[in-house]
Amino acid sequence: MKADIMHDKLLITAEYFLEGQVILETTCNNFDEYKRLPDVVSFRGVVCGKTGWSSDRGYACYKSVAMVADIG
């Protein structure tokens, strides 16, 4: 299963709340898919940055505590 990126949308497969942060997961089976994923997403009004990928579990992770800056 590949991450579903379609028309500026990303399929979120899991959402967690841990110690005041939002953690999102999406499917991601290899490093090439990980590189193609957006660096920053907004989910339910919360901005999250891409923070990692698990090759063992096949997912990429986004976290609200990632340091994301506006450009411009």
C-alpha positions as a printed NumPy array, in Angstrom:
array([[ 0.   ,  0.   ,  0.   ],
       [ 1.351,  3.42 , -0.942],
       [ 0.696,  6.742,  0.749],
       [-2.382,  8.24 , -0.873],
       [-1.512, 11.776, -2.033],
       [-4.229, 13.07 , -4.301],
       [-5.231, 16.622, -5.167],
       [-3.219, 18.124, -2.29 ],
       [-4.642, 15.607,  0.195],
       [-2.84 , 12.966,  2.247],
       [-4.467,  9.889,  3.766],
       [-3.874,  9.849,  7.528],
       [-3.976,  6.274,  8.816],
       [-3.587,  7.053, 12.535],
       [-3.808, 10.023, 14.892],
       [-2.397,  9.991, 18.425],
       [-2.209, 12.51 , 21.264],
       [ 0.872, 12.095, 23.426],
       [ 2.13 , 14.489, 26.085],
       [ 0.438, 17.504, 24.502],
       [ 1.466, 16.802, 20.929],
       [-0.426, 15.498, 17.911],
       [ 1.174, 12.58 , 16.075],
       [-0.039, 11.56 , 12.629],
       [ 0.873,  8.49 , 10.592],
       [ 0.515,  7.692,  6.887],
       [ 1.532,  4.605,  4.948],
       [ 5.05 ,  4.714,  3.512],
       [ 6.826,  1.594,  2.301],
       [10.211,  2.888,  1.2  ],
       [12.533,  5.866,  1.315],
       [11.56 ,  7.101, -2.162],
       [ 7.921,  7.363, -1.01 ],
       [ 9.087,  9.146,  2.157],
       [10.969, 11.769,  0.134],
       [ 7.858, 12.442, -2.012],
       [ 5.624, 13.078,  1.024],
       [ 4.966, 16.729,  1.925],
       [ 7.249, 18.191,  4.587],
       [ 4.371, 19.91 ,  6.4  ],
       [ 0.666, 19.049,  6.7  ],
       [-2.287, 20.646,  8.437],
       [-4.803, 18.253, 10.   ],
       [-7.878, 19.488, 11.865],
       [-6.266, 22.901, 12.122],
       [-2.99 , 21.611, 13.605],
       [ 0.242, 22.094, 11.626],
       [ 2.561, 19.071, 11.767],
       [ 6.03 , 18.538, 10.319],
       [ 7.376, 15.302,  8.844],
       [ 9.675, 13.765, 11.437],
       [10.496, 10.216, 10.425],
       [ 9.808,  6.929,  8.696],
       [ 9.68 ,  3.323,  9.916],
       [10.75 ,  0.799,  7.304],
       [ 9.777, -2.039,  9.654],
       [ 6.163, -0.862, 10.114],
       [ 5.804,  0.928,  6.764],
       [ 4.682,  4.358,  7.929],
       [ 5.824,  7.968,  7.995],
       [ 5.252, 10.205, 10.993],
       [ 4.239, 13.853, 11.363],
       [ 4.34 , 15.677, 14.713],
       [ 2.915, 18.96 , 15.931],
       [ 6.054, 19.658, 17.957],
       [ 8.2  , 19.766, 14.807],
       [ 9.61 , 23.272, 14.317],
       [ 7.782, 24.673, 11.276],
       [ 8.326, 28.262, 10.097],
       [ 6.425, 30.429,  7.639],
       [ 8.493, 31.641,  4.688],
       [ 8.177, 35.219,  3.59 ]])
